[in-house]
């Protein structure tokens, strides 16, 4: 087993002036740790096309849900198809980030994030169990690469009838989830590749045995709050082997298109369980 977790050599500690939202009063997390740079380029999949999930159609491909309304609080099956330039369902997909198609759901106020694990049938229909927790309008993203086609992120709306009250989201770079504390370090610089680091601890102790999840030690997705444009943040290290372990730091290279507020969702696996840490970050102009 490659000792990736023991190859960490560079530490990056950022100022304490960052807001931590509801995490104020929590014990200080361990310092953020960045793994060493790797020589050469590593492909984590083709670059996502400029659709960014703002449209259901791009480059001749269309995201077609079987239905656009689900009852809140009721487990259901969500089904969706991607049609190609010929109007037929697409059945050939490249595997990128561990899956042939990534299906993400989030409410329009940028809460309730879910990364589904859909299964495609012989007819090209992708199906996954889905429970919408409360009323509102949800955005569904399909992130995929059709075989022989461009990398795309298509999006469509899904409706859950019922009362809806937006949840306020003050800026926070520290998240607590199921006993874990995760800190996000690094600035989002519009139009520029910038390093971003997540640091994972549990009960004040560094987690050094993070497990691979979808071809990396963490998956980071960002949504621009103004319009919910979808951005997948690239891991900054080569894909690990299944037996590799690492931590506490997870490094990414982020490029955001504009200033403004962003919601970031970090998925990490530890103890065989995938958890999601959520952050709210404001990016100033310039």
C-alpha positions as CSV (number, residue, x, y, z in Angstrom):
1,X,0.0,0.0,0.0
2,X,1.4,3.4,-0.9
3,X,1.8,5.5,2.2
4,X,0.2,8.6,0.8
5,X,-0.9,9.7,4.2
6,X,2.7,9.7,5.4
7,X,4.0,11.7,2.4
8,X,2.4,14.9,3.7
9,X,5.1,17.6,4.1
10,X,3.8,21.1,3.8
11,X,1.6,22.8,6.3
12,X,-0.6,25.8,5.5
13,X,-2.3,27.6,8.4
14,X,-4.6,30.5,7.6
15,X,-5.7,33.5,9.7
16,X,-8.2,33.1,12.5
17,X,-10.3,36.1,11.2
18,X,-12.4,33.9,9.0
19,X,-16.0,33.5,10.1
20,X,-17.0,30.1,11.3
21,X,-20.8,30.6,11.4
22,X,-22.5,28.2,13.8
23,X,-19.1,26.7,14.7
24,X,-18.1,29.6,16.9
25,X,-17.0,28.3,20.2
26,X,-15.9,24.9,18.9
27,X,-12.3,23.9,19.7
28,X,-9.7,25.0,17.2
29,X,-9.3,22.4,14.4
30,X,-5.9,21.0,13.6
31,X,-3.7,23.0,11.1
32,X,-4.6,22.5,7.5
33,X,-2.1,20.3,5.7
34,X,-1.4,20.3,2.0
35,X,0.1,17.2,0.4
36,X,3.3,17.8,-1.7
37,X,3.0,18.7,-5.3
38,X,3.1,15.9,-7.8
39,X,5.2,16.2,-11.0
40,X,3.4,16.1,-14.3
41,X,-0.2,16.4,-15.1
42,X,-2.9,14.0,-13.9
43,X,-6.2,13.7,-15.6
44,X,-9.2,13.7,-13.3
45,X,-11.5,13.6,-16.3
46,X,-12.3,16.0,-19.1
47,X,-13.0,19.6,-18.3
48,X,-16.7,20.4,-17.7
49,X,-18.3,22.2,-20.6
50,X,-19.6,25.8,-20.0
51,X,-23.2,24.6,-19.4
52,X,-22.6,24.7,-15.6
53,X,-26.0,23.1,-15.0
54,X,-27.9,26.3,-15.9
55,X,-29.6,24.7,-18.8
56,X,-31.2,21.3,-19.5
57,X,-29.7,21.3,-23.0
58,X,-26.2,21.8,-24.3
59,X,-24.1,20.6,-27.3
60,X,-27.2,18.7,-28.6
61,X,-27.7,16.8,-25.3
62,X,-30.8,17.2,-23.1
63,X,-31.6,16.1,-19.6
64,X,-35.2,14.7,-19.5
65,X,-36.7,13.8,-16.1
66,X,-39.5,11.3,-16.1
67,X,-41.5,13.6,-13.8
68,X,-40.8,17.0,-12.4
69,X,-42.9,16.9,-9.1
70,X,-42.3,14.7,-6.1
71,X,-44.2,14.8,-2.7
72,X,-41.9,16.1,0.1
73,X,-41.1,13.7,2.9
74,X,-42.1,10.6,0.8
75,X,-39.4,8.2,-0.5
76,X,-39.6,7.9,-4.3
77,X,-37.8,6.8,-7.3
78,X,-36.3,9.6,-9.5
79,X,-35.8,8.7,-13.1
80,X,-34.0,10.7,-15.8
81,X,-32.7,10.2,-19.3
82,X,-30.1,12.0,-21.3
83,X,-30.9,12.3,-25.0
84,X,-28.3,12.9,-27.7
85,X,-28.2,15.0,-30.8
86,X,-30.2,12.3,-32.6
87,X,-33.0,12.6,-30.0
88,X,-32.4,9.1,-28.7
89,X,-31.4,8.1,-25.1
90,X,-27.7,8.0,-24.6
91,X,-26.4,4.6,-23.3
92,X,-22.7,5.1,-23.7
93,X,-20.9,7.1,-20.9
94,X,-17.3,7.4,-19.8
95,X,-16.5,6.8,-16.2
96,X,-15.3,10.0,-14.6
97,X,-14.7,10.5,-10.9
98,X,-15.8,6.9,-10.3
99,X,-19.2,7.0,-12.0
100,X,-20.6,7.2,-15.5
101,X,-23.2,9.8,-14.4
102,X,-23.2,12.0,-11.3
103,X,-26.7,13.1,-10.1
104,X,-26.8,15.9,-7.6
105,X,-29.9,17.4,-6.0
106,X,-30.1,20.6,-3.9
107,X,-32.9,23.0,-3.0
108,X,-32.9,26.5,-4.6
109,X,-31.8,28.1,-1.3
110,X,-28.6,25.9,-1.6
111,X,-29.5,23.5,1.2
112,X,-30.5,19.8,1.2
113,X,-27.5,18.7,-0.9
114,X,-27.7,15.0,-2.1
115,X,-25.3,13.2,-4.3
116,X,-27.3,10.2,-5.6
117,X,-26.0,6.9,-7.0
118,X,-28.2,6.2,-10.0
119,X,-28.2,3.0,-12.0
120,X,-28.9,3.0,-15.8
121,X,-31.3,0.5,-17.3
122,X,-30.9,-1.0,-20.8
123,X,-33.2,1.8,-22.2
124,X,-30.8,4.5,-21.0
125,X,-33.0,5.6,-18.1
126,X,-31.1,6.4,-14.9
127,X,-32.9,5.6,-11.6
128,X,-32.1,6.4,-8.0
129,X,-34.1,6.6,-4.7
130,X,-34.8,10.1,-3.7
131,X,-36.5,11.8,-0.7
132,X,-37.0,15.5,-0.8
133,X,-37.2,16.5,2.9
134,X,-39.4,19.6,2.5
135,X,-41.4,21.7,0.1
136,X,-39.6,24.0,-2.4
137,X,-38.0,24.0,-5.8
138,X,-34.9,21.8,-6.2
139,X,-32.2,21.8,-8.8
140,X,-31.1,18.5,-10.3
141,X,-27.7,18.3,-12.0
142,X,-26.4,15.5,-14.2
143,X,-22.6,15.6,-14.6
144,X,-21.4,13.2,-17.3
145,X,-19.3,12.6,-20.4
146,X,-21.1,10.8,-23.2
147,X,-18.8,8.5,-25.0
148,X,-17.3,10.4,-27.9
149,X,-18.9,13.7,-26.7
150,X,-18.0,16.6,-24.5
151,X,-18.0,16.8,-20.7
152,X,-21.3,18.3,-19.7
153,X,-23.3,19.4,-16.6
154,X,-27.0,19.7,-17.4
155,X,-29.6,20.9,-15.0
156,X,-33.4,21.0,-14.5
157,X,-35.9,21.9,-11.7
158,X,-37.8,19.5,-9.5
159,X,-40.8,20.6,-7.5
160,X,-41.9,19.6,-4.1
161,X,-45.3,21.1,-3.2
162,X,-45.6,22.7,0.2
163,X,-44.5,25.6,2.4
164,X,-41.1,26.9,1.7
165,X,-39.0,29.2,3.9
166,X,-35.4,29.9,2.7
167,X,-32.8,29.0,5.3
168,X,-30.3,31.8,6.0
169,X,-26.7,30.8,5.3
170,X,-24.1,33.1,7.0
171,X,-20.5,32.7,5.8
172,X,-18.7,29.7,7.5
173,X,-15.5,27.8,6.7
174,X,-15.8,25.3,9.5
175,X,-18.4,22.5,9.4
176,X,-19.4,19.9,11.9
177,X,-20.9,16.6,10.7
178,X,-21.5,13.5,12.8
179,X,-18.7,14.3,15.3
180,X,-16.2,15.4,12.6
181,X,-14.9,18.9,12.2
182,X,-13.8,20.0,8.7
183,X,-12.1,23.3,8.0
184,X,-11.9,24.9,4.5
185,X,-8.8,27.0,3.8
186,X,-7.9,29.0,0.7
187,X,-9.3,31.8,-1.3
188,X,-11.6,31.5,-4.3
189,X,-10.1,33.8,-6.9
190,X,-12.4,34.6,-9.8
191,X,-10.9,33.4,-13.1
192,X,-7.8,32.0,-11.5
193,X,-6.7,28.5,-10.4
194,X,-6.3,28.7,-6.7
195,X,-5.4,26.1,-4.0
196,X,-8.1,25.1,-1.6
197,X,-7.6,22.7,1.3
198,X,-10.0,20.8,3.5
199,X,-8.7,19.5,6.9
200,X,-10.6,16.8,8.7
201,X,-10.4,16.1,12.5
202,X,-12.5,14.1,14.9
203,X,-12.8,14.9,18.6
204,X,-9.8,17.3,18.2
205,X,-7.6,14.6,16.6
206,X,-6.4,14.6,13.0
207,X,-8.0,12.0,10.8
208,X,-5.1,10.4,8.9
209,X,-6.8,7.4,7.4
210,X,-9.3,9.0,5.0
211,X,-10.5,6.4,2.4
212,X,-10.8,6.9,-1.4
213,X,-14.2,8.1,-2.6
214,X,-15.0,8.3,-6.3
215,X,-11.4,8.3,-7.3
216,X,-10.0,10.8,-4.8
217,X,-9.7,11.4,-1.1
218,X,-12.5,13.9,-1.3
219,X,-15.0,15.3,-3.7
220,X,-15.7,19.0,-3.7
221,X,-18.6,20.6,-5.5
222,X,-19.4,24.4,-5.5
223,X,-22.6,26.2,-6.3
224,X,-22.8,29.9,-7.1
225,X,-25.6,31.2,-4.9
226,X,-26.8,33.8,-7.3
227,X,-27.9,31.3,-10.0
228,X,-26.8,27.9,-8.7
229,X,-24.2,27.4,-11.4
230,X,-22.5,24.1,-10.8
231,X,-18.7,23.8,-10.4
232,X,-16.7,20.6,-9.7
233,X,-13.5,21.5,-7.9
234,X,-10.5,19.4,-9.1
235,X,-8.6,17.2,-6.7
236,X,-4.9,18.3,-6.7
237,X,-3.4,14.8,-6.3
238,X,-3.4,11.6,-8.5
239,X,-6.2,9.1,-8.0
240,X,-5.4,6.8,-5.1
241,X,-5.5,3.1,-5.0
242,X,-8.3,1.4,-3.1
243,X,-6.0,0.5,-0.3
244,X,-4.4,4.0,0.1
245,X,-5.2,6.1,3.1
246,X,-4.5,9.8,3.6
247,X,-5.3,12.9,5.7
248,X,-5.9,15.1,7.5
249,X,-5.6,17.5,4.5
250,X,-7.3,17.2,1.2
251,X,-6.0,19.5,-1.6
252,X,-8.0,20.9,-4.5
253,X,-7.5,23.4,-7.3
254,X,-10.5,25.7,-7.6
255,X,-11.5,28.1,-10.3
256,X,-14.6,30.1,-9.9
257,X,-16.0,32.3,-12.8
258,X,-17.0,35.4,-10.8
259,X,-17.1,37.1,-7.4
260,X,-20.1,36.5,-5.1
261,X,-21.3,33.9,-2.6
262,X,-20.7,30.2,-3.1
263,X,-21.9,27.0,-1.3
264,X,-19.3,24.2,-1.2
265,X,-20.0,20.6,-0.4
266,X,-17.1,18.3,0.5
267,X,-17.7,14.5,0.5
268,X,-15.2,12.4,2.3
269,X,-15.1,8.7,3.3
270,X,-14.0,7.5,6.7
271,X,-14.8,4.2,8.4
272,X,-16.6,3.1,5.3
273,X,-19.2,5.9,5.5
274,X,-19.4,8.9,3.2
275,X,-20.2,12.2,4.9
276,X,-20.8,15.7,3.5
277,X,-19.4,18.9,5.0
278,X,-21.0,22.2,3.9
279,X,-19.5,25.6,3.7
280,X,-20.6,29.1,2.7
281,X,-17.9,31.4,1.3
282,X,-18.0,34.9,-0.1
283,X,-15.6,35.8,-2.8
284,X,-14.9,39.6,-3.2
285,X,-14.4,41.2,-6.6
286,X,-10.8,41.6,-7.5
